[in-house]
Amino acid sequence: MLDINLLREQPDLVRKSLQDRQMDAGVVDSIQALDVERRTLIARVEERKAERNTVSREIGKMKDPAERQAKIDAMRLVGDEIDQLDERIRQVDEDLRTLVAVIPNIPDPQTHYGKDEHDNQVIQMVGEPRTFNFNPLPHWDLGPTLGVLDFDRGVKITGSRSYILSGAGARLQRALIAWMLDLHIRQGYEEKYTPFMVRSGTLFASGQLPKFADNLYHDAEEDLWMVPTAEVPLTGMHMEEILEDASLPLRYTAYTPCFRREKMSAGRDVRGIKRGHQFDKVEMYIYCRPEESQQELEKMLADASQTCAELGLAYRVLRLCTGDLGFNARITYDLEVWAPGLGEWLEVSSVSNVGDFQARRANIKYRPSDGGKVRLVHTLNGSGLGLPRTLIAVLENYQQKDGSVIVPDVLRPWMGGVERIESQG
């Protein structure tokens, strides 16, 4: 959430931010109008309360019963007006909070202007896409042939965008998760196992509500929401807390299944397992001092890149433009791996510096060791990596002419030493 003082003092900065993100900037005018009304109402109610206090003291000194009763009656009307003003202030405060809550973060100066994903910049290419002496199969042909991917039964039990991983396929997915968690622990992150359902307040704190309510799964009776990413509970862990300076930076990693309704991507990537309502992801998350967030962003990007490199996958790094930047982010780098069967680059990680945007919503601060005033922390998040797209890339890159798939060296300890996935048929 943006600081209301930023909207008061630098409204043009916020307007430009919205315009750069290809969004309507009219909300800034609405916020300014409400803010002016709020200040006017507060001045009026304070004036009337002061008047009531003054007259109340006078009433206590009055001797004439008729005059005293007249003043009491007049002050009763003033009291009614004060109640009405207080109610209007409460409503204006609520309206202001609602409007400010849907304004996205201000892009970092390093984030270049662009209208959409086509304006993202490739800033690094690592490795060469694998070449084959045969036509590589897409995973939706390769998986069923190996007997590790079952679309029909997935659709039967759940519906579209559902599938079942079987045998070595399920084990390969589990191996990827376990290996990535262990890698991130070696990189300096502490593993957390978090709830897969959270309260509304946790989703608001992480920036998912109210903007993305239609894309989330919600149990209205209990007011519990299925997590769309481990970023949500990892943000919620320290809501309403003041962290000690010496504890920073805090670096966490967590695995969760992720649940998204995919309403915004209806009709896209309907074949295969590239996009679904349920998927697995290993997340990295950092709390740090504001002056450290740039170097922590570089660390997180390097850590995600190492994950791709150790899997032996060709990948590229993109810096997102303003028009494709996520709601919370100031700056974001995407990592994409090459999938030869699909013939395309697949996003497997988004690494973002959020600044104090989430910390303000969640009220997460730290106490500087020099005894200064408590300050908001900065938060960062990144996938390390997302599945099933990483699984797709492994299957398609390591497929052999005979239809088998070689298991990458780093995953074999989690596969019980299995070196090759072959058809069991």
Backbone hydrogen bonds in HBPLUS format (Angstrom, degrees):
<---DONOR---> <-ACCEPTOR-->    atom                        ^
c    i                          cat <-CA-CA->   ^        H-A-AA   ^      H-
h    n   atom  resd res      DA  || num        DHA   H-A  angle D-A-AA Bond
n    s   type  num  typ     dist DA aas  dist angle  dist       angle   num
A0006-LEU N   A0003-ASP O   2.91 MM   3  5.35 138.0  2.09 110.1 121.4     1
A0008-ARG N   A0004-ILE O   3.01 MM   4  6.34 141.6  2.17 142.4 153.6     2
A0009-GLU N   A0005-ASN O   2.83 MM   4  5.90 162.6  1.86 147.9 152.4     3
A0010-GLN N   A0006-LEU O   2.75 MM   4  5.30 153.6  1.82 137.9 145.9     4
A0013-LEU N   A0010-GLN O   3.09 MM   3  5.45 131.1  2.34 107.1 119.2     5
A0015-ARG N   A0011-PRO O   2.90 MM   4  6.19 158.0  1.95 150.2 156.9     6
A0016-LYS N   A0012-ASP O   2.92 MM   4  6.08 163.1  1.95 146.3 150.4     7
A0017-SER N   A0013-LEU O   2.98 MM   4  6.20 153.4  2.05 142.2 149.9     8
A0018-LEU N   A0014-VAL O   3.00 MM   4  6.29 160.4  2.04 152.7 156.5     9
A0019-GLN N   A0015-ARG O   2.91 MM   4  6.18 160.9  1.95 152.3 158.2    10
A0020-ASP N   A0016-LYS O   2.78 MM   4  5.94 159.7  1.82 152.9 158.4    11
A0021-ARG N   A0017-SER O   3.05 MM   4  6.26 136.6  2.25 137.5 149.1    12
A0021-ARG N   A0018-LEU O   3.15 MM   3  5.03 126.1  2.45  91.1 105.3    13
A0023-MET N   A0018-LEU O   2.80 MM   5  5.02 156.8  1.85 148.9 150.1    14
A0022-GLN N   A0019-GLN O   2.94 MM   3  4.93 157.3  1.99 107.3 111.6    15
A0028-VAL N   A0025-ALA O   3.13 MM   3  5.94 156.8  2.19 121.6 126.6    16
A0029-ASP N   A0026-GLY O   3.07 MM   3  5.45 124.3  2.39 107.0 119.3    17
A0030-SER N   A0026-GLY O   3.30 MM   4  6.72 155.9  2.37 147.7 154.3    18
A0031-ILE N   A0027-VAL O   2.93 MM   4  6.18 154.5  2.00 147.8 154.4    19
A0032-GLN N   A0028-VAL O   2.92 MM   4  6.17 160.9  1.96 149.9 155.2    20
A0033-ALA N   A0029-ASP O   2.95 MM   4  6.17 160.4  1.99 149.9 154.8    21
A0034-LEU N   A0030-SER O   3.04 MM   4  6.25 160.8  2.08 146.4 151.4    22
A0035-ASP N   A0031-ILE O   2.84 MM   4  6.02 154.5  1.90 150.1 157.9    23
A0036-VAL N   A0032-GLN O   2.94 MM   4  6.18 155.8  1.99 150.6 156.1    24
A0037-GLU N   A0033-ALA O   2.98 MM   4  6.23 160.6  2.02 146.3 152.1    25
A0038-ARG N   A0034-LEU O   2.80 MM   4  6.01 155.1  1.86 147.7 154.9    26
A0039-ARG N   A0035-ASP O   3.06 MM   4  6.30 161.4  2.09 147.4 151.0    27
A0040-THR N   A0036-VAL O   2.99 MM   4  6.22 158.1  2.03 150.0 156.4    28
A0041-LEU N   A0037-GLU O   2.86 MM   4  6.07 161.4  1.89 153.3 158.4    29
A0042-ILE N   A0038-ARG O   2.91 MM   4  6.13 160.3  1.95 151.6 156.9    30
A0043-ALA N   A0039-ARG O   3.00 MM   4  6.18 160.6  2.04 145.8 150.9    31
A0044-ARG N   A0040-THR O   2.97 MM   4  6.19 156.9  2.02 147.0 153.7    32
A0045-VAL N   A0041-LEU O   2.85 MM   4  6.08 166.5  1.87 156.7 159.7    33
A0046-GLU N   A0042-ILE O   2.96 MM   4  6.05 157.6  2.01 147.7 153.8    34
A0047-GLU N   A0043-ALA O   3.02 MM   4  6.15 150.3  2.11 140.2 148.5    35
A0048-ARG N   A0044-ARG O   2.96 MM   4  6.27 158.0  2.01 151.6 157.0    36
A0049-LYS N   A0045-VAL O   2.90 MM   4  6.04 154.7  1.97 145.0 152.2    37
A0050-ALA N   A0046-GLU O   2.95 MM   4  6.08 155.2  2.01 143.2 149.8    38
A0051-GLU N   A0047-GLU O   2.98 MM   4  6.24 152.7  2.06 142.3 150.2    39
A0052-ARG N   A0048-ARG O   2.91 MM   4  6.15 157.1  1.96 145.6 151.6    40
A0053-ASN N   A0049-LYS O   2.94 MM   4  6.18 157.1  2.00 147.8 153.6    41
A0054-THR N   A0050-ALA O   2.98 MM   4  6.22 158.0  2.03 147.9 153.7    42
A0055-VAL N   A0051-GLU O   2.95 MM   4  6.18 170.5  1.96 157.5 159.5    43
A0056-SER N   A0052-ARG O   2.86 MM   4  5.92 151.7  1.94 144.9 153.4    44
A0057-ARG N   A0053-ASN O   3.19 MM   4  6.42 150.4  2.28 141.7 147.7    45
A0058-GLU N   A0054-THR O   3.14 MM   4  6.50 149.3  2.24 141.2 150.2    46
A0059-ILE N   A0055-VAL O   2.77 MM   4  6.06 154.2  1.83 155.1 161.9    47
A0060-GLY N   A0056-SER O   3.36 MM   4  6.59 151.4  2.44 140.6 146.0    48
A0061-LYS N   A0058-GLU O   2.95 MM   3  5.36 149.2  2.05 109.5 119.1    49
A0062-MET N   A0059-ILE O   3.16 MM   3  5.23 154.2  2.23 104.6 112.3    50
A0068-ARG N   A0064-ASP O   2.89 MM   4  6.05 158.3  1.94 153.4 160.6    51
A0069-GLN N   A0065-PRO O   2.87 MM   4  6.06 158.3  1.92 149.4 154.3    52
A0070-ALA N   A0066-ALA O   2.99 MM   4  6.22 155.0  2.05 147.1 154.1    53
A0071-LYS N   A0067-GLU O   3.08 MM   4  6.37 157.1  2.13 148.9 153.9    54
A0072-ILE N   A0068-ARG O   3.02 MM   4  6.32 155.3  2.09 145.8 153.1    55
A0073-ASP N   A0069-GLN O   2.88 MM   4  6.13 162.4  1.91 153.5 157.4    56
A0074-ALA N   A0070-ALA O   2.96 MM   4  6.20 155.0  2.02 144.8 152.0    57
A0075-MET N   A0071-LYS O   2.87 MM   4  6.10 156.9  1.93 150.2 156.3    58
A0076-ARG N   A0072-ILE O   2.92 MM   4  6.18 135.6  2.12 141.8 154.4    59
A0077-LEU N   A0073-ASP O   3.29 MM   4  6.66 149.3  2.39 143.2 149.4    60
A0078-VAL N   A0074-ALA O   3.06 MM   4  6.45 150.6  2.15 141.1 150.1    61
A0079-GLY N   A0075-MET O   2.78 MM   4  6.00 152.3  1.85 143.1 150.5    62
A0080-ASP N   A0076-ARG O   3.00 MM   4  6.33 149.3  2.09 141.8 149.6    63
A0081-GLU N   A0077-LEU O   2.98 MM   4  6.30 154.8  2.04 146.1 152.9    64
A0082-ILE N   A0078-VAL O   2.86 MM   4  6.17 155.3  1.92 150.6 157.8    65
A0083-ASP N   A0079-GLY O   2.99 MM   4  6.25 157.1  2.04 148.1 153.5    66
A0084-GLN N   A0080-ASP O   3.03 MM   4  6.32 156.8  2.09 147.1 153.2    67
A0085-LEU N   A0081-GLU O   2.84 MM   4  6.13 157.4  1.89 151.9 158.5    68
A0086-ASP N   A0082-ILE O   2.84 MM   4  6.06 163.7  1.87 154.7 159.0    69
A0087-GLU N   A0083-ASP O   3.00 MM   4  6.19 155.5  2.06 145.3 151.7    70
A0088-ARG N   A0084-GLN O   2.98 MM   4  6.23 153.8  2.05 144.7 152.0    71
A0089-ILE N   A0085-LEU O   2.85 MM   4  6.13 156.2  1.91 152.2 159.1    72
A0090-ARG N   A0086-ASP O   2.94 MM   4  6.18 156.1  2.00 145.0 151.5    73
A0091-GLN N   A0087-GLU O   3.00 MM   4  6.27 154.8  2.07 145.3 151.7    74
A0092-VAL N   A0088-ARG O   2.85 MM   4  6.09 159.1  1.89 151.7 157.5    75
A0093-ASP N   A0089-ILE O   2.82 MM   4  6.02 161.5  1.86 152.9 158.0    76
A0094-GLU N   A0090-ARG O   3.04 MM   4  6.25 155.4  2.10 143.4 149.9    77
A0095-ASP N   A0091-GLN O   2.87 MM   4  6.15 158.1  1.92 148.6 154.9    78
A0096-LEU N   A0092-VAL O   2.78 MM   4  5.98 158.4  1.83 152.4 158.6    79
A0097-ARG N   A0093-ASP O   2.93 MM   4  6.12 164.0  1.96 148.7 153.0    80
A0098-THR N   A0094-GLU O   2.97 MM   4  6.16 155.5  2.03 146.1 152.9    81
A0099-LEU N   A0095-ASP O   3.02 MM   4  6.26 159.1  2.06 148.4 153.2    82
A0100-VAL N   A0096-LEU O   2.86 MM   4  6.06 171.4  1.87 161.2 163.7    83
A0101-ALA N   A0097-ARG O   2.95 MM   4  5.89 148.2  2.05 141.0 149.6    84
A0102-VAL N   A0099-LEU O   3.27 MM   3  5.64 152.9  2.35 106.2 113.4    85
A0103-ILE N   A0100-VAL O   3.21 MM   3  5.46 167.2  2.22 110.9 114.4    86
A0105-ASN N   A0327-PHE O   3.03 MM 222  6.28 168.0  2.05 176.1 177.8    87
A0108-ASP N   A0330-ARG O   2.80 MM 222  4.81 172.1  1.80 122.4 122.0    88
A0111-THR N   A0108-ASP O   2.84 MM   3  5.33 155.1  1.90 117.2 125.3    89
A0322-THR N   A0112-HIS O   2.92 MM 210  6.18 142.5  2.06 154.5 165.2    90
A0323-GLY N   A0114-GLY O   2.86 MM 209  5.29 126.0  2.15 128.6 142.8    91
A0119-ASP N   A0116-ASP O   2.91 MM   3  5.74 166.7  1.93 127.3 131.8    92
A0120-ASN N   A0117-GLU O   3.22 MM   3  5.41 169.2  2.23 109.7 111.6    93
A0121-GLN N   A0319-ARG O   3.07 MM 198  5.29 162.4  2.10 153.8 151.3    94
A0319-ARG N   A0121-GLN O   2.80 MM 198  5.29 156.2  1.86 152.6 157.2    95
A0123-ILE N   A0317-VAL O   2.83 MM 194  5.79 154.5  1.90 154.2 163.0    96
A0317-VAL N   A0124-GLN O   2.85 MM 193  5.08 158.1  1.90 143.2 149.1    97
A0126-VAL N   A0315-TYR O   2.82 MM 189  5.40 168.7  1.83 176.8 173.5    98
A0315-TYR N   A0126-VAL O   2.97 MM 189  5.40 156.8  2.02 154.1 160.4    99
A0141-ASP N   A0138-PRO O   2.98 MM   3  5.67 157.8  2.03 120.8 127.5   100
A0142-LEU N   A0138-PRO O   2.98 MM   4  6.16 171.6  1.99 154.5 157.3   101
A0143-GLY N   A0139-HIS O   2.82 MM   4  5.41 164.4  1.85 137.9 143.3   102
A0145-THR N   A0141-ASP O   3.27 MM   4  6.28 155.7  2.33 144.4 151.5   103
A0146-LEU N   A0142-LEU O   3.04 MM   4  6.28 148.5  2.15 150.1 158.4   104
A0147-GLY N   A0143-GLY O   3.00 MM   4  6.15 121.2  2.35 138.6 155.0   105
A0148-VAL N   A0143-GLY O   3.05 MM   5  5.31 150.4  2.15 151.4 147.3   106
A0147-GLY N   A0144-PRO O   3.04 MM   3  4.78 136.5  2.24  90.4 103.5   107
A0166-SER N   A0148-VAL O   2.91 MM  18  4.56 161.7  1.95 117.3 122.4   108
A0150-ASP N   A0164-ILE O   2.85 MM  14  5.03 164.6  1.87 154.9 159.1   109
A0164-ILE N   A0150-ASP O   2.94 MM  14  5.03 146.6  2.05 131.0 141.7   110
A0155-VAL N   A0151-PHE O   2.92 MM   4  6.16 163.1  1.95 161.3 164.8   111
A0156-LYS N   A0152-ASP O   2.95 MM   4  6.12 150.2  2.04 140.9 150.1   112
A0157-ILE N   A0153-ARG O   3.12 MM   4  6.27 154.1  2.19 145.2 148.8   113
A0158-THR N   A0154-GLY O   3.10 MM   4  6.14 144.1  2.23 143.9 153.7   114
A0159-GLY N   A0155-VAL O   2.82 MM   4  4.12 114.6  2.25 102.0 120.3   115
A0169-GLY N   A0166-SER O   2.83 MM   3  5.27 139.2  2.00 152.0 143.9   116
A0171-ARG N   A0167-GLY O   3.02 MM   4  6.31 159.6  2.07 150.7 157.3   117
A0172-LEU N   A0168-ALA O   2.81 MM   4  5.83 145.6  1.93 136.5 145.3   118
A0173-GLN N   A0169-GLY O   3.08 MM   4  6.34 155.9  2.14 145.0 150.6   119
A0174-ARG N   A0170-ALA O   3.04 MM   4  6.29 162.7  2.07 147.6 152.3   120
A0175-ALA N   A0171-ARG O   2.79 MM   4  5.97 147.7  1.89 142.6 152.4   121
A0176-LEU N   A0172-LEU O   2.97 MM   4  6.19 155.8  2.03 147.6 152.9   122
A0177-ILE N   A0173-GLN O   3.16 MM   4  6.49 160.2  2.20 149.2 153.8   123
A0178-ALA N   A0174-ARG O   2.99 MM   4  6.21 172.1  1.99 154.0 155.9   124
A0179-TRP N   A0175-ALA O   2.86 MM   4  5.91 165.9  1.88 152.0 156.6   125
A0180-MET N   A0176-LEU O   2.94 MM   4  6.01 162.2  1.98 147.4 152.6   126
A0181-LEU N   A0177-ILE O   3.02 MM   4  6.23 164.3  2.04 153.1 157.3   127
A0182-ASP N   A0178-ALA O   3.07 MM   4  6.26 163.8  2.10 148.7 153.2   128
A0183-LEU N   A0179-TRP O   2.87 MM   4  6.08 154.4  1.94 149.3 157.0   129
A0184-HIS N   A0180-MET O   2.94 MM   4  6.18 163.6  1.97 154.0 157.4   130
A0185-ILE N   A0181-LEU O   2.98 MM   4  6.24 149.5  2.08 146.6 155.4   131
A0186-ARG N   A0182-ASP O   3.05 MM   4  6.34 154.8  2.12 145.8 151.9   132
A0187-GLN N   A0183-LEU O   2.95 MM   4  6.27 134.0  2.17 139.3 153.1   133
A0189-TYR N   A0184-HIS O   2.99 MM   5  5.59 161.3  2.03 145.8 145.7   134
A0188-GLY N   A0185-ILE O   3.07 MM   3  5.25 158.0  2.12 103.7 110.5   135
A0190-GLU N   A0251-ARG O   2.82 MM  61  6.16 163.7  1.84 139.1 141.9   136
A0253-THR N   A0190-GLU O   2.95 MM  63  5.88 149.7  2.05 135.5 133.6   137
A0192-LYS N   A0253-THR O   2.80 MM  61  6.08 147.5  1.90 161.9 168.9   138
A0227-VAL N   A0196-PHE O   2.99 MM  31  5.52 161.2  2.02 145.5 145.0   139
A0198-VAL N   A0225-TRP O   2.87 MM  27  5.29 154.1  1.94 144.6 151.4   140
A0225-TRP N   A0198-VAL O   2.78 MM  27  5.29 160.8  1.81 152.2 158.9   141
A0202-THR N   A0199-ARG O   3.14 MM   3  5.44 129.7  2.40 103.2 115.3   142
A0203-LEU N   A0199-ARG O   3.32 MM   4  6.75 154.8  2.39 148.7 155.2   143
A0203-LEU N   A0200-SER O   3.06 MM   3  5.18 115.4  2.50  98.8 114.2   144
A0204-PHE N   A0200-SER O   2.88 MM   4  6.20 152.6  1.95 154.6 163.5   145
A0205-ALA N   A0201-GLY O   2.95 MM   4  6.08 160.1  1.99 141.7 147.3   146
A0206-SER N   A0202-THR O   3.12 MM   4  6.34 147.5  2.23 141.8 149.5   147
A0208-GLN N   A0203-LEU O   2.88 MM   5  5.15 141.7  2.03 163.3 159.1   148
A0209-LEU N   A0203-LEU O   3.26 MM   6  5.50 154.4  2.33 109.7 109.6   149
A0207-GLY N   A0204-PHE O   3.00 MM   3  5.12 153.6  2.07 104.9 113.4   150
A0212-PHE N   A0208-GLN O   2.86 MM   4  5.44 156.3  1.92 155.4 163.4   151
A0213-ALA N   A0210-PRO O   3.41 MM   3  5.64 167.2  2.43 119.9 118.4   152
A0215-ASN N   A0212-PHE O   2.95 MM   3  5.45 155.5  2.01 116.3 124.3   153
A0216-LEU N   A0213-ALA O   3.28 MM   3  5.49 166.7  2.29 114.8 115.1   154
A0261-ARG N   A0215-ASN O   3.01 MM  46  4.87 169.8  2.02 123.5 126.9   155
A0226-MET N   A0217-TYR O   3.01 MM   9  5.54 157.0  2.07 147.1 154.5   156
A0219-ASP N   A0224-LEU O   2.77 MM   5  5.20 178.4  1.77 170.9 171.3   157
A0223-ASP N   A0219-ASP O   2.77 MM   4  5.52 120.5  2.12 144.0 162.2   158
A0224-LEU N   A0219-ASP O   3.18 MM   5  5.20 151.4  2.27 135.8 140.9   159
A0259-PHE N   A0227-VAL O   2.92 MM  32  6.01 160.0  1.96 140.2 146.9   160
A0232-VAL N   A0229-THR O   3.15 MM   3  6.00 157.2  2.21 120.7 124.0   161
A0234-LEU N   A0230-ALA O   3.07 MM   4  6.13 158.2  2.12 154.8 161.7   162
A0235-THR N   A0231-GLU O   2.95 MM   4  6.02 139.2  2.12 138.7 147.8   163
A0235-THR N   A0232-VAL O   3.21 MM   3  5.29 129.1  2.48  99.2 111.7   164
A0236-GLY N   A0232-VAL O   3.02 MM   4  6.29 161.1  2.06 149.7 155.4   165
A0237-MET N   A0233-PRO O   2.99 MM   4  6.10 129.0  2.26 141.3 151.8   166
A0239-MET N   A0236-GLY O   3.25 MM   3  5.16 176.3  2.26 110.3 110.3   167
A0240-GLU N   A0362-ALA O   2.96 MM 122  6.31 161.8  1.99 160.7 166.6   168
A0365-LYS N   A0241-GLU O   3.06 MM 124  6.44 167.8  2.08 160.8 163.4   169
A0243-LEU N   A0365-LYS O   2.69 MM 122  6.09 164.8  1.71 148.7 145.1   170
A0367-ARG N   A0243-LEU O   2.88 MM 124  6.29 150.1  1.97 169.8 178.2   171
A0247-SER N   A0244-GLU O   2.96 MM   3  5.51 151.0  2.05 114.7 123.5   172
A0248-LEU N   A0245-ASP O   3.10 MM   3  5.67 161.1  2.14 117.4 123.0   173
A0250-LEU N   A0287-TYR O   2.87 MM  37  5.04 149.6  1.97 141.0 150.7   174
A0287-TYR N   A0250-LEU O   2.84 MM  37  5.04 157.3  1.89 146.6 154.3   175
A0252-TYR N   A0285-TYR O   2.74 MM  33  5.12 171.9  1.75 161.0 163.9   176
A0285-TYR N   A0252-TYR O   2.85 MM  33  5.12 149.7  1.94 151.3 150.9   177
A0254-ALA N   A0283-GLU O   3.03 MM  29  5.32 148.5  2.14 137.1 145.9   178
A0283-GLU N   A0254-ALA O   2.78 MM  29  5.32 168.9  1.79 155.7 157.9   179
A0256-THR N   A0281-LYS O   3.17 MM  25  5.90 159.3  2.21 163.3 169.2   180
A0281-LYS N   A0256-THR O   3.13 MM  25  5.90 145.9  2.25 154.4 164.0   181
A0258-CYS N   A0279-PHE O   2.57 MM  21  5.27 154.4  1.63 165.3 174.1   182
A0279-PHE N   A0258-CYS O   2.99 MM  21  5.27 151.2  2.07 143.3 151.6   183
A0260-ARG N   A0277-HIS O   2.91 MM  17  4.94 154.1  1.98 132.2 140.8   184
A0265-SER N   A0262-GLU O   3.17 MM   3  5.30 153.7  2.24 101.7 109.7   185
A0268-ARG N   A0265-SER O   2.95 MM   3  5.47 161.2  1.99 141.7 142.1   186
A0387-LEU N   A0280-ASP O   2.85 MM 107  5.14 155.9  1.91 151.4 152.2   187
A0282-VAL N   A0385-LEU O   3.17 MM 103  5.52 173.1  2.18 145.5 147.6   188
A0384-GLY N   A0282-VAL O   2.60 MM 102  5.25 167.6  1.62 159.9 155.2   189
A0284-MET N   A0382-GLY O   2.72 MM  98  5.14 156.5  1.77 163.1 170.2   190
A0382-GLY N   A0284-MET O   2.96 MM  98  5.14 149.6  2.06 145.5 144.3   191
A0286-ILE N   A0380-LEU O   2.95 MM  94  5.10 160.4  1.99 141.1 143.7   192
A0380-LEU N   A0286-ILE O   2.94 MM  94  5.10 145.1  2.06 142.2 149.2   193
A0288-CYS N   A0378-HIS O   2.94 MM  90  5.37 156.9  2.00 153.0 157.3   194
A0378-HIS N   A0288-CYS O   2.93 MM  90  5.37 172.3  1.93 157.9 159.9   195
A0292-GLU N   A0289-ARG O   2.96 MM   3  5.41 157.3  2.01 116.6 124.1   196
A0293-SER N   A0290-PRO O   3.30 MM   3  5.53 165.1  2.32 109.9 114.2   197
A0296-GLU N   A0292-GLU O   2.98 MM   4  6.18 153.0  2.05 155.0 163.8   198
A0297-LEU N   A0293-SER O   2.90 MM   4  6.01 142.5  2.04 138.1 147.5   199
A0298-GLU N   A0294-GLN O   3.08 MM   4  6.44 155.3  2.14 146.3 152.4   200
A0299-LYS N   A0295-GLN O   2.97 MM   4  6.23 150.5  2.06 140.9 149.1   201
A0300-MET N   A0296-GLU O   2.91 MM   4  6.11 166.6  1.93 148.3 151.5   202
A0301-LEU N   A0297-LEU O   2.96 MM   4  6.15 159.9  2.00 150.5 156.1   203
A0302-ALA N   A0298-GLU O   3.00 MM   4  6.15 156.6  2.05 142.6 149.2   204
A0303-ASP N   A0299-LYS O   2.82 MM   4  6.11 151.2  1.90 151.7 160.7   205
A0304-ALA N   A0300-MET O   2.95 MM   4  6.20 160.1  1.99 150.9 155.1   206
A0305-SER N   A0301-LEU O   2.93 MM   4  6.08 155.5  1.99 144.6 152.3   207
A0306-GLN N   A0302-ALA O   2.90 MM   4  6.11 149.9  1.99 143.6 151.3   208
A0307-THR N   A0303-ASP O   3.26 MM   4  6.54 145.2  2.39 138.5 146.6   209
A0307-THR N   A0304-ALA O   3.13 MM   3  5.17 122.7  2.48  94.2 108.4   210
A0308-CYS N   A0304-ALA O   3.32 MM   4  6.78 153.7  2.39 147.8 152.9   211
A0309-ALA N   A0305-SER O   2.93 MM   4  6.20 164.2  1.95 154.2 159.1   212
A0310-GLU N   A0306-GLN O   2.86 MM   4  5.97 164.8  1.88 153.9 156.6   213
A0311-LEU N   A0308-CYS O   3.22 MM   3  5.30 133.7  2.45  96.6 109.1   214
A0313-LEU N   A0308-CYS O   3.26 MM   5  5.69 169.8  2.28 157.3 154.4   215
A0312-GLY N   A0309-ALA O   2.87 MM   3  5.09 153.5  1.94 105.7 114.3   216
A0338-TRP N   A0314-ALA O   3.12 MM  24  5.88 154.0  2.19 155.7 157.7   217
A0316-ARG N   A0336-GLU O   2.86 MM  20  5.38 148.9  1.96 148.4 158.8   218
A0336-GLU N   A0316-ARG O   2.97 MM  20  5.38 163.9  1.99 155.2 160.4   219
A0318-LEU N   A0334-ASP O   2.84 MM  16  5.08 164.2  1.87 151.0 156.2   220
A0334-ASP N   A0318-LEU O   2.82 MM  16  5.08 149.5  1.92 143.1 151.8   221
A0320-LEU N   A0332-THR O   3.02 MM  12  5.72 168.9  2.03 157.2 160.8   222
A0324-ASP N   A0321-CYS O   3.13 MM   3  5.54 155.5  2.19 111.3 118.6   223
A0330-ARG N   A0353-ASN O   2.91 MM  23  5.83 165.3  1.93 160.1 161.4   224
A0353-ASN N   A0331-ILE O   3.11 MM  22  5.65 154.8  2.18 155.1 162.9   225
A0333-TYR N   A0351-VAL O   2.87 MM  18  5.18 158.2  1.92 146.1 152.5   226
A0351-VAL N   A0333-TYR O   2.79 MM  18  5.18 170.5  1.80 154.3 156.8   227
A0335-LEU N   A0349-SER O   2.83 MM  14  5.08 158.9  1.88 142.0 146.3   228
A0348-VAL N   A0335-LEU O   2.89 MM  13  5.92 166.5  1.91 161.1 164.5   229
A0337-VAL N   A0346-LEU O   2.83 MM   9  5.27 148.7  1.93 148.8 146.1   230
A0346-LEU N   A0337-VAL O   2.76 MM   9  5.27 167.8  1.78 153.7 155.9   231
A0339-ALA N   A0344-GLU O   2.93 MM   5  5.60 159.4  1.98 155.1 161.7   232
A0343-GLY N   A0339-ALA O   2.75 MM   4  5.77 136.0  1.94 144.4 159.1   233
A0344-GLU N   A0339-ALA O   3.30 MM   5  5.60 151.4  2.39 142.4 145.3   234
A0386-GLY N   A0348-VAL O   2.92 MM  38  5.04 154.7  1.98 146.1 152.6   235
A0352-SER N   A0381-ASN O   2.80 MM  29  5.52 169.7  1.81 170.5 173.1   236
A0381-ASN N   A0352-SER O   3.10 MM  29  5.52 154.0  2.17 146.6 154.7   237
A0354-VAL N   A0379-THR O   2.97 MM  25  5.57 158.0  2.02 157.6 163.3   238
A0357-PHE N   A0354-VAL O   3.36 MM   3  5.92 160.4  2.40 132.9 134.3   239
A0379-THR N   A0355-GLY O   3.02 MM  24  5.79 148.3  2.13 148.2 149.7   240
A0360-ARG N   A0356-ASP O   2.93 MM   4  6.00 148.6  2.03 148.7 154.2   241
A0362-ALA N   A0358-GLN O   2.83 MM   4  6.02 154.5  1.89 154.9 163.0   242
A0363-ASN N   A0359-ALA O   2.68 MM   4  5.40 115.1  2.10 134.5 148.6   243
A0364-ILE N   A0359-ALA O   2.97 MM   5  4.83 154.6  2.04 130.6 138.7   244
A0377-VAL N   A0364-ILE O   3.33 MM  13  6.43 162.7  2.36 139.8 141.0   245
A0366-TYR N   A0375-ARG O   2.73 MM   9  5.54 146.6  1.84 153.7 165.3   246
A0375-ARG N   A0366-TYR O   3.01 MM   9  5.54 158.9  2.06 155.0 158.9   247
A0371-GLY N   A0368-PRO O   3.11 MM   3  5.68 160.0  2.15 118.0 120.7   248
A0390-THR N   A0386-GLY O   3.32 MM   4  6.37 149.3  2.42 142.4 151.2   249
A0391-LEU N   A0388-PRO O   2.96 MM   3  4.94 112.9  2.42  95.7 112.6   250
A0392-ILE N   A0388-PRO O   2.82 MM   4  6.18 154.4  1.89 156.2 164.0   251
A0393-ALA N   A0389-ARG O   3.00 MM   4  6.26 161.8  2.04 147.7 151.4   252
A0394-VAL N   A0390-THR O   2.99 MM   4  6.26 156.5  2.04 149.0 155.2   253
A0395-LEU N   A0391-LEU O   2.97 MM   4  6.18 174.7  1.97 159.0 160.0   254
A0396-GLU N   A0392-ILE O   2.90 MM   4  6.06 169.9  1.91 157.5 160.7   255
A0397-ASN N   A0393-ALA O   2.88 MM   4  5.77 156.9  1.93 144.1 150.8   256
A0398-TYR N   A0394-VAL O   3.01 MM   4  5.84 154.6  2.07 147.1 153.0   257
A0406-ILE N   A0398-TYR O   2.95 MM   8  5.27 161.0  1.98 146.1 142.3   258
A0400-GLN N   A0404-SER O   2.74 MM   4  5.32 151.2  1.82 159.4 157.9   259
A0403-GLY N   A0400-GLN O   2.94 MM   3  5.35 160.9  1.97 116.2 120.3   260
A0405-VAL N   A0421-ILE O   2.92 MM  16  5.04 152.3  2.00 140.6 149.3   261
A0421-ILE N   A0405-VAL O   2.73 MM  16  5.04 168.3  1.74 152.7 155.7   262
A0407-VAL N   A0419-GLU O   2.86 MM  12  5.11 177.1  1.86 133.7 134.3   263
A0411-LEU N   A0408-PRO O   3.00 MM   3  5.61 149.7  2.10 118.3 127.1   264
A0412-ARG N   A0409-ASP O   3.24 MM   3  5.52 151.5  2.32 108.2 116.1   265
A0414-TRP N   A0411-LEU O   3.00 MM   3  5.53 135.9  2.20 114.8 126.4   266
A0415-MET N   A0412-ARG O   2.93 MM   3  4.78 152.9  2.00 101.8 110.6   267
A0417-GLY N   A0412-ARG O   2.91 MM   5  4.88 159.9  1.95 156.1 149.6   268
A0418-VAL N   A0415-MET O   3.17 MM   3  5.41 167.0  2.19 110.1 113.8   269
